[in-house]
């Protein structure tokens, strides 16, 4: 998984609780991304970062915030989890030497009850 | 807004045959197109990138074509094997920002022994 780890790998939480997912990379990539994947919708971009403290919204950013205080870590926070945020979340990095290809982490399965 | 469609949700073929998957897009003229493979429970893995000025690209048993007039890419796996069974995703650079990719919802390929 291209030196990308995600934690936790699985989480069950209750509606209304805050949740933070962590993505960690070891290869000093500038661009990092958070996606969610749901049946029938494919991968949808939540937020991305193009450097420390530089982030931007994606297609489905409502209800999510991100932070990147170090190059290697990109955090995704659900301020108050809802059942509609039950999903599989993937972190990705953009290749350095390649042509904008992305390399994905193993994913986090989040269930909001 | 740009839209990506992959020909079908599922495709079954016999081992040894050629699998052909389709990716159509609208409202956009991308500079390149990418294909990814995703196995159950794992993140997508980058396979190939083809640029708008390339008609065809090959990698081992994989062949990708890119027809910018038809706004279509075809992804072929020749001499298919059961190990090729996976979901295949196409991706385009997002029209509003080259930093982002937009993914199709994928085609689940099953190669029957």
Interface residues (C-beta under 8 A of the other chain):
Chain A: X1 X31 X33 X40 X41 X42 X43 X44 X45 X48 X50 X56 X58 X59 X90 X92 X94 X95 X98 X99 X100 X101 X102 X103 X104 X105 X106 X107
Chain B: X32 X34 X41 X42 X43 X44 X45 X46 X49 X51 X89 X91 X93 X94 X97 X98 X99 X100 X101 X102 X103 X104 X105 X106
